[in-house]
């Protein structure tokens, strides 16, 4: 079984950046890489690459209507999602952006510094949008 993201925290050098006294140390400007930081990044990229492969095999994603379809299912969306569903062009833009992001997620390995941070923030922003627009009460037994 693969370790969860939280499990990697046991091995990450979190004290190098997040401790109270880390700012007083000369090591603050150093890049910190550990087995766990590489493992966590590999785990995240593998999930995104697998996501991309499944999307590229799916008919709805290749036709560009997957997100619009999901947003038409009101049991899967919040009121913000229902609002966004009124703008199919915007949904299509988000769909293409997400597809490009998951396909190019391998760049998380290749980019460094600010470019990696900006690229990663695109994923964070898309996930935040999903959090705002997708409902968590989508089980078949939900009313």
N, C-alpha and C positions, 0 to 999 in steps of 0.2 A: 504494500500500500504506500502510495506517495505521501510524503509529509505535507500537511496543510501549511498555508502561509504563516500561521501563527507559530507552528512548530519550528520554523526556521529562526524565529526570534531568540531561541535558546542559544543558538550558535553565532548569531550576528554580533558584531562589535558595537552594540548600541551605545555603550558608554563613551565611545570615541566622539560621538556627535551630540547625544541627548542628555548627557550628565551635566549637572550644574557647573562643575569645574572644567568642562571640556573647552570653554572659551579661553581659559587662562593658560592653556597648554600651547606650546609651539606646534604641536602636531595637527592643529585645527585645519591648516591649509593643505595637509597631505590627503591624497586619495587613499581611501581605505577599501581594500578588497579582501574578502575572505571566501572560504569554501561555501559558507552559507549564503553569502550575497550572490555568488554565482549560481548556486542551486536554486535560490528563490527566483532569480531572473530567468533561468532555464525553465522552471516550472510555469511561470507566467507566459513565456513565449510559446511553449508547447501547447498550452491551452488555447492561445490565440491562433496558432497555426492549425490546430485541429478544427477550430471553429471555422477558419477560412476554407479548409478542405471540404467540410460538410456544406458550407454555403455554396461553394463552387459546383457541387454536385446537385444542388437543389434547383428545381425548376422555377420556383417563385423568386429566388434571388437572382437567377440569370435573366429573368424577364423584368426585374426591377420593381416588383410589386409585393415583396414579402412584408415590408414594414407597413405599407398601406393595408395589407390584409390583416395583420395583427391589430392595427389600430381600429379596424372596423369591428373587431370583437370586443364589445364594450365591457365584457366581464374581465378582460385582460388589461384594461386601461383605467387610469385615474381621471378626474375631471380635467386636469391639464392635458392628459393624453387625448381625451375626447375633443378638446379645443384644437389640439394639433391635427387631429384627423380631418379637420375642415380644410387643411392646406396640403393636398397631395403632392404638390411640387416640392414643398419643404420636406415632406416625408421622404420623397425620392432622393433629395439632396443628402439627407441624413443617412439614408440607406447606402448610397454610393460612398459617402465618407467613411462609414463603418466598414464596408467591404474593403476599401483601399487600406484602411488602418490595420485590419486583421491580416490581410495579405502581406502587408509590409512590416508586420510586427517584428520580424527578424532584425530590423534596423535598431531595435532596442539593444542588441548586442554590439552593433557596429558604431553607433553614435556615442559620443562622450560629451561631458560638460553640459553647457547650456542647451545645445541642440538635442541631446538626449532628454533633458528635463522638459523642454518644450514639446517634444514628440510624446513623451509619457503623459504630459498634461492633457494632450488631445484625448487619450484613452480615459483619463480621469473625468474630463468634461463629458464625454459620451456616456460613461457609466452614470454620472450624476443626472444627465438627461433621462436615462432609462429609469433611474430611481424615481424621478419626478413624474414620469408618464406611465409607468407600468404598475399594475395593481399586484399586490401580494396575495390576494384572495382569489386565485384562479383555479383552485382545485375543483374537480368535477362535482364534489358534494356541496360546494358553495351555492348559496341561493342567488 
